[in-house]
Amino acid sequence: MSNIFMKLLGLIGGMNWQSTIEYYKILNGLINEKLGGNHSAKVVLYSVDFEEILALEMENRWDLVKEKMVDISVSLEKASAKGIVICSNTMHLIAEDLQDNINIPIINVIDATAEEIQKNMIKSIGLLGTKFTMEGDFYKKRLESKYGLKVLVPDHEDIELINDIIYKELAQGKVYLNSKKEIKRIVEKLVIDGAEGIILGCTELPMIIDPNETDLPLFDTLKIHMNKAMEFSL
């Protein structure tokens, strides 16, 4: 019998369910790689109906999103979770609000990503994600004020384009060649502006950006986040 102590993780998923599968798969793979045998992660997963959440996001009703997410976070704490993982970059917009309502830590994807960027001695970083992630203060401000990074985002037109690609294509499992070319163009533009690396600040973006097609450091937030969750759990 194993005497390894593993903390129970609470996962908030369903945003969307395809990427939540990747969160679950990667986390379990990392735990098994670390411990061997038949070990897997101890998790309790609350998966939302993304249609309901997305509708509120698009109406900018973050007050109602916050209410729902606070209830979920509290329920995961009551279920004996020792830490919470929000399986979405965009939803970290309200991470601090959730943290204020629970007594267990939220394993923050922004902090985990910033630490990886610093390990690579990078000072200027490009940020790709949903419109909320690229235009909102929550991601950029935390990277700049807490970690001293210079954060570059695309122009307004390209932000809208990336947002459409994420929600209308990638979130539904579709990858189009023309969209792939557009993302590549946007990345190249960020590099010209001074980006030394790119944050893939949406769990769907690795579907369309192949690290083998560029020499630029790409920071896959899903993998970085799960590695941090694995470390916390063990």
N, C-alpha and C positions, 0 to 999 in steps of 0.2 A: 504493500500500500504506500502511495506517495505521501510524503509529509510536506510537500510544497504548499505554501500559503498563497492563494490567489484572491485578489479583491474582485468582488462582483461589480461589473460595469453596467451602467444604465445607458442604453443607446436610444436616441430619438431619431427615428428614420422615416422613410416614406417620401423623402423630398429629393429625388423621386425614388421609386422602389428599385429601379435598375442599379442606381449608384449605391443604395443601401446594401444590396447583395454584395457589391464589391467591398464595402466597409467590413461586412461580416466575414467575407472570404479572406481578406487580407489580414484582419486581426487574428483570426484563428490560425492562419498560416504562420504568422509571426510567433504566436504563442507556441505552436508545435515545433517550429524551428528552434526556439530557445530551450524548450523542455524535453523535446523528443517523445518517443513512445506514442501513446494515443491521446496526449494532452491536447486540449482545446480551451478556448476562452470561456470564462464564466460571464454570461451576459443576460440581461433582461432587456428586451427590445419593445419599444412602443412605436409602432408604425402608423403614421397619420394618413388620412386621405388627402393626397396632394392637391386634388382639384379644389377642395375647400380652402386650403392654405394659400394656394396660388391666387385664387379669386380675391382674397383679402389683401394679399401683397399688391396686386394690380390696382386695387381701389385705395391703396395707401392706408389701409386700416390696420396699422401695426399695433394699435392699442388692443384690438381683438386677437391678433396673432399672439401678442404677449400674454394675454389672459389664458389662451389655450395652452401655450408652451409652459407657463408657470404651473398650471394644473398638472401637466404631464410630468414636469420635473419633480414636483412634490410627490406624485404617485410613484415615481421611480425611487425616490429616497425612502418612501414608506415600504417599498418592495425590497429594501436592504441594500440597494446599490451604494457603493462607496465613492463613486465618481461618475460624472455624466459626460457623454460624448454626443454632441449635436452633429448629426451626419449631414451637414450642409454648411458651406461657407457663408451663404447669404444670411442664414438664420442667426449667425453670430452678431448680427446687427443688434439683437436683444440679449446677447449672452450675459452682459453685466446686469441687466434687469432680472434675469433668471437667477443669477448668482445671489442677488440680494434677497431672494425668497427661499433659499434652501441652505442647508448646513453642510453640504458635501461639495467638493470642488467640481467646477466645470473644466474639463481638459480643453483649453482654448486653442483652436487651430492656428490663430494668428500668432500667438506666442511661440508655438512649436515651429512654425514656418520661419519666423524671424530668427530663431536660434540657429536653424539650418543655414540661413542666408549669411549670418555672421560667421559661422564656421568656414564658409567659403570666401571670407574676406571681401564680400561684396558690399558696396556702399550705395549704389544706385540700382534700383530694381523696378522692372515693369510689372504692372498688375493687370491681369485679365480675369474676368468673372462676369457675373450678371450685372445689369445696370445698377442695382442696389449696392453691389460690392464696389464697383468702380467709381460711382459718383458719391456714395455715402462717406461720411466721416469715419465710421466705426473701424474700418480696415486700415485705411491710409493713415489716419491720425494716430492709431495705436502703433503702427510700424515706425512712424516718424518721431513721435514724442517719447515712446518707451525705448526704442532701439536705435534712434538716430539715423534711420535710413531715408534716402531720398526716393520717393515713390512717384513713378511716371505712369499715367494712364492714357489711353487713346483719346482722340478728339471726340466730340459729341456724336458725330455721324457714325464713327466706327464703334462707339459704345452701343448705339442702337442696333447696329448690324450684329455685333457679337451677342447681344441679348436675344435677338431674334433667332440666331443660329442655335443658341443654348436651349431656349424654350420650345421652339417650333421644330427643331431637328434632333439635336443630340438627346434631349430629354425623352424623345420617343424612339431612341435607338437608331436614328438615321444619320448617316455621314455622307455628305455630297462633296464631290471633287471641287466644285466652284467655291464652296464655303471653306474648304481646306486651303485653297489658294488665297482667299481673302484673309484668313487668320494669319497665314504666313506673311502676307503683305503688311499687316498691322504690326506683327512682331518685328519685322525688319525696320519699320518706321520708328518703333520704340527704341531700337538699338541705335539708330541714327541720332535720336534725341538724347542718348547717353545711358540707356539701360545696359547693365552688365549681366543681367539674368532676367528670367521671367517667372512670375508666380502664376501657376495654373490654379487660380482662385475659384474654381468651380469644379466639382467632381466629374463633370462630363467632358471637360476640355481634353484630358488625355486621350479620349476617343479620336480626336481630330488632329492632335499635335504629336508627331512621332519624334522622340528624343534622338533617334538615329539620323534624322534629317537635318539636324542643326548641331553646331558646336557650342551653342549658347547653353549655359546652365539653366535647366528647367526645374522648377520646384513644384512637384506633384503633391498638392496639399493633402490629398486623400491618404497617400502612403506615409507622408510625414506625420499626419494626425494619428494614424493607426499605430505607428511606431511609438509615439508618445503615450498612447493609451496602453499599449503593451507594457511599456516600462512602468507606468503607474500601477497597472494591475499586478505586476510581479514585485 
